[in-house]
Each structure stands twice: as structure tokens, then as C-alpha cells.
Amino acid sequence: MRNPPTPPRLPLRQVWPADFVARYRAAGYWRGETFPGFLRDRALRFADDVAVVGGDTRWTYAQLWAESERIAAGFLASGLAPGDRVVVQLGNIPGFIAVVCGLFRAQLVPVYALPAHRITEVAHFARKAEAGAYVVAERDGGFDYRTLARELQAQVPAVARVFVIGDAQEFVAVDALDGDRDALPGDPDPQSVAFLQISGGSTGLSKLIPRTHDDYIYSFRASNDICGIARDSVYLVALPAAHNFPMSSPGFFGALYAGARVVLSPGPGPDAAFPLIAREGVTCVGLVPPLALLWADAAAKTAFDLSSLRVVQVGGAKLVPEAARRVVAGLGCTLQQVFGMAEGLVNYTRLDDPDELVLTTQGRPISPDDEVLVVDDHGTPVADGETGHLLTRGPYTIRGYHNDDAANARAFTDDGYYRTGDMVQRVAGGYLVVQGRATDHINRAGEKISAEEIEDHLLAHPQVFDAAVVSIPDAFLGERSCAFVIPGDAKPRPAELKAWVRGRGLAAFKVPDQIVFVDAFGTTAVGKVSRRELRAQLRAGFLAEQEGS
């Protein structure tokens, strides 16, 4: 009996209306560039310049290209075919960049996962993307990713191939990959999807964001101009490299595009990063607010020379003015605020902006063709200075998520505006001041957590009757998560509930920071009060109680 045919995969698409395509091309935003095309060019132009530094590895541009081609040919020789999707879960190691560039060269599609993700998230990405392969390092931060690979293959059998940097055991070692480089495909269509990025996951597990060669390359090429990235720049990747911020704002891709040097820090803390800044002469780094404050405090005590730093970018969460002042005073270099999203729109304060704008706003958009609307609950534009919902469309903002019709119906207007979920004020000059999220979304040190997702896991505990997870302001993390729990017959201990969430295969940053037991949620309108309203009530009551104590 024959096996049933494998159903066709959903195509990867990101489509702008024809008149927008014509406009973006005419304006020079979309130049028909591709990732393998620009990487090949830089390998020819800057062959002997150092491209990537990490651990004991120092690759020139020529060496990076050669390594990428070796990996590309090896992936195809292993049975993958152009168009296949590959989940990549790697930390800040040179192999991350080489693997991703190799996937581009082979016309394979990376699907980015963060090192902190565990089986729940990784399996979701693999299913949603219809991935056929998975790339990991043997270990990172003490965690054995080969164990996760086995779990993934058990849950998602379509992931037939696993590639490992390091000791591969029963899997395929990335170091052993090789194949016929003359058989590699040509460069892809610039309008084709280059990779799938992950969303912040504000309404559950992350959505998949298809980014094209044309749109993404424009975003970091234009960011280079705004952020002062040139061939003599040295960009430090301190945050996890798979995050959109250190990847493209301007990130390591912007640095490679400029012919600059990329330095990968194994960790984000001063102990790991400061020696690299001193040794490599780092000029630019991107940080989240709590990390920037930690660096600012540590800079006063360090013996390492940080004088090469020209620009410290802070994004991922709002940097309040007082914290911004501390960062400037502590690090003694130019502060650049960054407010962006993996779906597209990125705002920067400019390097020559007056202090008031840098300290009090989150910047203005990259492009003259970034269309920004700030509207009330009914979709009516509000006056500048008033708070409203941020909507946007433009030459590097997506028009739809992959394989998620329900999310697309919620997130995009009929005329192509993306509903970001952010509440902002627009002030003079088009600068934006972020006021928070319209949804129940916890921004913990730049990591986005869905309240709904964590509630679902808590509710699975046999001794939890109900749970509501809210964000609480935190001076160090920006926001921390607090779970209000109505216990069942036997009240569990907070440590037990935290262990329960952790044991459900979730990233550690999703484990509630605080658990508060309550007898009821203070409302009898069961089913008549939305979860969003309930969370708002709980949060307000908790904060009022804290202030009164």
C-alpha cells in the first residue's frame, strides 16, 4: 500500500500592492538586492577585512563567504531543497551567522528561535513554518539542545534532519557538511521571502513574520545611514543575535552590509562585554533598558577602556527619561533611542538630535514613506500630543503573517496598515513617545510575554481554579510578571506553580516573577468582564495597595 502523498506546504509570501511596489522601487528603497548577492560582493571588495569575531574565531569577509558556501552545499547535499524551512536556534557564536548566510546561499529559509525557547515554542515554530530541519549547538548556557532536538522530532516528525554545531551524537555535525558548491542555486528573487522572524507573541505563541530580501535589506541599509555605521565601525552583538534589534537596527546585518566588523558577546553583562569592547575597539552596541542601566553603573568601576564606544542604542522597551540620563552619564557616549518591531517600523532618535528629544522620545521613523497613524478606539486620528493606537505601513512593514488568517484579520486594516498594539503620542517633528501596550502584553527586559499564554499553563495545574497574569512596573526589568491565582481546594506553594510553568517546556523568562493568591477577582460579573478589563483591575488594585503600604 502506498503512503499518502505529502500535502503541499503553504507558500511563503509577502506581497505589497503593485502601486506601492512601483513607488518603493522608484524611491530607491528597493534596489533588487539579495542576501547572498551583497555578501558575495563584500567578500570580493573587503576580502581580507575582519568580518566576524567570536570566541577564538576571527573570520575575514572572504572566509565568512567560503564557510557559508560550504554549509550551503552541505545542506543541499544532505537532502534539503531550495525553499525548505529550517528552524535555527543558536546563541551568539560565529556559527550562527555562517549558518544563516549558508541558508540564504542555498535558498533555504531560516526560521529564527531564541536560545531561551524550549519545546513548546520550538515545536510551534516548526509546525507553523512546516519546517524540515533544525540547527542547534550542542550546548548553550548549560542546556543540552540535542535533548530538545529529540523531543522536537518526536513531536514534529516532519523535522527529519537535525544539524549540530559541536558534538552531534546521532545527528549531523555542521563542521562535517560539504557538497558540490558548483551546484548551488543562483541568487533568489529580491521579492521572495528570505526568512521567518518571530513576533513578540502578545496574544499567545509567536506569529511568524515573512521578511523579503528587498524590504529587510532596505531597513538595515537605511539604518546604517541614521546610526553612523561605516566600514570602520565595530558593532557588538550583546543581546541574543536572533532578536530583530541586534540583527537589523542596524545590527550585525547592517554592519556586514557596511563592511564593518561584527563582535559577538557570549553574554549581555558587563563581565562578558567590557573586555570585548576594550580589545576590539567596539563603536556601537544595542541594549535593552535594564541592561543599559547595569552597564552604566558598572562603567564607573571597570578597569576596561570603553572609550571607543561612540553610540549606545537602547530599545526593546521604553527607556524613561531619568533612566536615559543615567545611561548617558554612566557610559559617556551618544545615546540613541530605538523603538521598533519585527513586523517592520523602526524609529530612531538621530545622532545630532538635541538632548531633550533623545531623553524624552523614542525617535521618528526610518523612511519618508513610513506612513504613521495615531488613532482613537474608533479609528479616528487624534491630534498630535494625544495618546492613541499606533498604525503603520511602509516599505519594510509587512502586510501579513504567515499561516495565520485570524491574526491577520486582527492585525491589519483593509488598506494595509499594521495595528502595532502600541499606544503612543506623536509630537513635533514626527517623533513618537511610547505610552504602553494596548493589549495584555508584558515587556520583561525586552522579552515579550503573552499574559494569555501563561494563564493557560497555570490553569492546567490541578490546584489552580483561575489565574490572571499582569505586568507590574519594575525599576530594573521595565516590567515584571505577576500572576494572581485563585487556588483550588488545596493551595499550592508559589514555588510549586513556578516549577509547574517551567516544567511545561517554556522559556525561563515566561515563568511568573511573582505569584499572589486571592480568594476572588473582585467581580461577580463572570463572563461579562473581559480578561483585559479584569487584568487592568487587578493591576490597578495591586499598585494602589503597594503605594498605600
N, C-alpha and C positions, 0 to 999 in steps of 0.2 A: 504494500500500500504506500502510495506516495505521500510525502509530507505536504501539508497545505502550503501554497505559495506565501512568501513573506509579504505582508501588506506594504504598500509603498509608504515611504516616510513623507511627513508633511514638508513641503518645500520651505526653505529659508528665504524670506523675502522682506525687504524694507523699501516701500515704494512711495515716492512723492509725486504729486500731480505733475503732468508734463510742463505746465507753465512755470511751476516752481523750479523744476529741473533746469529749464532754459535760463531762468533768472540767476540761479546759483552758479551755473557754468559761465554765463556772460559776465558775472561779477568777479570771476576768478576764484571763487571759493572751492569749487570742484574742478580739479585740473586733470582728472583721469589718472591719478597716481594710485599705486597699489603698495601694499607692504613689501612683497618680495622685490618690486621694482625699485623702491627707494633704498632698501637695504643693500641690494646689489650695487647700486650707484655709489653708496657711501663706502662700500668695500673697495671699489675702484679708486675713488677720489681720496679717501683717507686710510688707505690700506694699512699703514704702519702706526697710525694713531691708536692709543688705547681706547677701546670701546666699553668694556665691562670689567669691573673689579669685584671680586667676592671671595672671601676666604683666601686661599693660596692661588686663586686663578686670576690671571690678567690676560684677557683676550684683546687682540687688536681687531680693527674692523674686518680685516681680511680673514682672521682666524674665526671670528664670530660667524661670518658668512659661510666659511668652509664647514664649521661644525653644524650649522643649520642645514646645509645641503646634505651632509652625511646622515643626519637624523631624518630629514625628509625622505631620502631614498630608502632608508631603513624602514620607516613606517609603511611606505608603499610596498616594499618587498615582503613585509610581514602579512600582507593581505588586505590592508586598508585601501580604500579607493577615494580619489578626489570627491569632495562633498560629504564624506563621512564626518560625524561629530565626535569629538574626543574630549572627555572631562579632564581638566588639568588641575591638580591640587598640589601645588608646590610652594615652598616658602621662598625666602629671599636668597636664592642661590643662583649662580650664573646659569645653571641648567634650566631654570625657569625661562629665561629669555631665549636660550638656544632652542628649547623645545617648542616654544610658541612660534618663533621665527621659522623653525623647521616645519611646523604645521602649515603656516602660511605658504611656504615654498612648495609644499606638496598639495596645495589646495584642499587641505583638511581644515576643519572648523573647530578651534578651541572653544570649550565651554568652561568658563572660569569658576573654580570653587576656592574658597578661602581655607587656609590651613586649619582654622578653628572649626570648620564644619565637620559633622560626623554623619553617620549612616542615614539619618532621616533626611538631611538636606542633600547629601550627595546622591542618594537614590532618586530623590525628586528631580534633581537636575538631569540625571541620566535618562529617566523615563520621559520627562518633558521634552528633552532635546532629541530623544531617540538615538542616544549615543551608542557607539560600538566599541569604544576603547576608553581606557582610564590611565592617566600618568601620575605617578606619585614618587616621592623619595622614600627610601626605606623607613627613615625616622625623621621626625622634626619635633623639637621640644619634648623629647622623651616618649612620644607616641609612635607606635609601630603602624604605619599606614598599610602594610601588607595585610594586616588583620582586617582593616577596613575594606581592602580590595576583595578579600574573600567573602565578607558579608555582602558587598555590593554585587558580586557575581551570583551569589545565592538568591538575592532579591530581584536582580535585574539580569537575567541570563543573556540578554542581548549584548551586554558588555562582555564580549568574547575575548578581548585582548587587554592585558594589563602590562604596562611598561614601568620599570622601577629604576630610579637613579640610586645606585648603590647595590647592596646585596639583594638580588632579585628573587632568590629562592626559586619557587616553581614558575615565576613569571619571567618576562623578557627584560634583560638589562638594557637600559638606554645606551650605555657605553658600548654594547655589542652590536648596535644597529648599524647596518650598512646595506647598500644596494647600488643599482645602476643609476648614477647621477645623470647620465645622458638621457635617461628615460623620464626624467622629471618633467611635469607639465609646464607649459608656458605660464605667463602671468595671468591672473584672473581678470574678470570683468570688474572695473573700478566700482560699479554699482552693485556688485554682488556682496553678500553678507560675509564679512571677514571673520567674525567671532560672535559668540553669545555671552554678553555680560549679564550679571545678576542684579536684580533690583534690590532696594532696601528691605523689601518684604513687609510693607506696612499693613497688609491685610492677610497675613498668613505666610506660607512659604514663598520664597523669592520667585518673581517672574523672570522670564528670560528675555533679554534685550538684544535684538539683532542690530549690529552696527556694521555699516558698509565701509569699504576702503575709502571711498571719496569723502564721506561725512566725517569719519573719525580722524583721518589724516588732516583734514582742514582744521579740526578742533585743536589738535596739538601744534600744528604749524602756526596758526594764529596766536595760540597761547605763547609760543616761543617769543614772538614779537612783543607781546604785552609783558612777559615776565623776564625779558632780557637774557634769554638762553641763546648762546652762540657757541662757536667751536671751542672757545677757551673756557667754557663753563664746566663745572663738575657737579653733577646732580646726585644727591644722596637719597636712596630709597630706604627710608626708615620705617614707614608703615608697610603692612603686607602688600607685596607687589601686585597682587591680583585685584586690589581695590582700584576703582576708576581714578581716584585722585592721584596716587603716585604713578599711575600708568599714563595719564594723558593731560594733566593740568599743571605744567606741561608734561611732567612725569618722565619716566625713562624712555618712552617712545619719542617724546619731544626732544629729549637730549640726543638720542640716536639720530633723529632726523637732522639735527643741527651739527652732527659730527662731534659732539661733546663726549665727556666721559661719564659713565654711569657707575656709581659705587653702591653696592648692596650691603646694607647693615643687617646682621643676623637677628638683631632685636631693636626695638624702638627707643630703649632707655639710653640715658647719657653714658652709662658704662660701656655700651657697645658702640654708640655712635661717635662720641667725642674723640676717641683715638683715631677713627677713620677720617674725621674732619681735619684733624691736625696732620695726619700722614698724607692724605690725598689732596689737600687744599680745596675742600668742598666749598662751593659758592652758593648753592641753593638746596633747600630741603622743604618738604611739605609735612606738616604735623597736624594732629587734632588738638583742640584746646587744652585738655588736661596734660597732654604730653608737652605742649609748648610751655605751660607753666612749670612743669617739672624741670625742663631744660633751663628755663630762665633762672630758677633757684639754684640748680646745680652749676651753672656757668660761673657763679661768684666764687665757687670753691674749687673748681677744677684746675689741674696743673697743665691741661692740654691747651694748645694755642688754637683758638676758634676764630682768629682774626680774618681768615679767608672768607668766612660767611658774609655774603652780600645781602641775601634775601631769605627770610624765613616766611614761608606761606603757612597760613592757618586756615583750615577748613574742616569739613566733615560734620561740624556742629557749630552753632553760633558762638563767636568769641565776644563776650560782653566788654564794654569799654574799659572797665577797671582792669580786667584780665589782660586786655590788649596793651594797656600802659605798662603792666608788669613785664610782659614779654619783651617790649621794646627796651625797657630799662635793663632787663637782665641779660639780653643777648646782644644789645648794642648794634643791631643792623636793621635794615629796612624790613618792616612788616608788610606783608601783602595778605589781605583777607580774600578768601576764596569761598564762593557759595555755588555749588553745582550739584549735578545729579547724573547718574549713569545713563539715564534716558536722554541726556543732551545738554541743555542750557547750563553754561558756566559763566559766572560773574567774578570779576576781579576788581579790587582797588588797584589803581595804577601806581607805578613806582614813583611817579612825581606828584601824586595827589597830596594835598595839604593834610596835615596830621588829623584834623577834625574828621575828614572823610574816612581816613584809614582806621581811626579808632572807633568810629560810631556806625559805619555801614559795612555791608558785605559785598560791596562792589557793584559794577554795572556789566552788562553782557559783553561777550567777545565781539559779536558781529553786528554791523549796521542792519543786517536783515534778521536779527533775533527779534521777533515780534512778542511783546510782553503785554499781557492784560492783567490788571488787578481789579477783581470784581467782587460784588457782594454775594450773599447766598442765593440770589435770584439771577446771577449772571450779569448784572448791570455794573458797568465800570464805576469805580469810586474815584474821588478826587485825590490828587497827589497828597501824600501825608496821611491819608486814611488807610486803615488796615483792611485788607481783602485777600481773596484767594488768588494765588499766582497761576496763570495760564500762559503757555508759551508755544510758539512754533518757530522753526528756523532751519538753517542749512545743516545742522548737526543734531537736531532733536527728532527723535523717532516719531513715526506715525502709527506704530502698533507693536505690541508684544508678540512673541512667538507662541503659537499654540495656546491661546488664552482668550477666547471670544468674550467671556464675561468680564475679564479685566479690561479689555479694550473698550467695551461698551461704557464702563465706568470712567476710564482714564482719558478718553479722547472725545472731543466735541465733533460734531458733524463736519465742521470746516477745518479739522486737523489740528486744533490746539490741544496740547497735552495739559491735563489738570495735574499739577505737580503735587498737590496736597499741602503745600506750604502757605502760611499766612504771612504776608509781607506788607510793608509800606514802601511806596516809591516816592523818593524825594528828588530835589533838584538835580538835574544832570542825568536822570535815569538811574540813579543809584538805588539799591534795594536795602531795606533794613528788615531782617527776618524776625518775625514775631512768634513763630512756633509752627506746629503742625495742626492741620485741620482734622486729621484722623488720630486714632489711638495708636500712636507710634512713639516708641521710646528710643531716644538717641543717646546711647550709652557710650561715651568716649568715641563717638563716630561710628559705632556699630549700631545698625538699625534693628530694633526688636519689635515684632508684632505682639501686641497685648493679646490678641485673639488666639494666636498660636500657643502661647504659654498657658493661657486659661484652659485650652483644650487638653493639654497634657496634665495639668493639675486636676482637672475634673475626672480624669481617668483613674485617679487614686481612689481606692475603696473607701477611705475615710474623709473624703472631701465632698461636701454637699454642693457648694458653689464657690466660685472664685472669680475675682476681678483683679486684673493687673493694671497698674497705673504708673505713670512717670512721676518722680519726685525730684525737685531741683537738688543738685549736688555740686558743691564747690569744686570738686576735683574731676568728677566724671562728666559734668554737664547735666546729666540726668541719671538717676538710678531707678531700678525697677522695684516696685513694692507690690506684693500680692496680698490682697485682702481675701481671707479664706473663711468660709462658714464650714466648720467641721461637721462630720457625721456623728455617729454615736460615740465613737472613741476619738478623742482629739489627738492627731499625730503631732510629733515634735517638728519644729521648723527645720531642723537638720535632716529629718527623715523626708520631708517634702522636697528639700533642695536635692537630696540624693536621688529621689524619685525622678525629678526632672532631668538631672544629669544622666541618669541611667536609661532614659528614653532615647538616647542617641543624639542629643542636641549639642550644639556648640556651648562651651562653658559660659560665654558671655550672656547666654539666654537664661541661665539659672537666676531666679529672683534674688536680688540683693537683700531684700527684707521681706519678712512674712508677718502679717498682722492678723490675728484671729478675731473674728467678730461674730456676734450672735445672729445678726441680720444685716441687710444692706440699707436699712433706714428707709425703706419704701415698701408699701403694700401693693403698689401698682405692678404686680408681677406680669410681665408680658406687655405692659403699657409704657414702660420707660425703656428707651433704647440703651444698649450696652454703653454706647458713647456717653449718654447722659448720666448713667449710673457711675461710670468711671470718673466723670467730672465731679459728681457729688462726693464720691469717696475721697478723691484727691483734695478737694477744697476743704472737707471736714478734717482730714489728716493734717493739712498745713495749718489750719486755724488752731487745732489742738496743740501743734508743736509751738506755735507762736505764743499761745497762752500759758504754756508750761514753763 
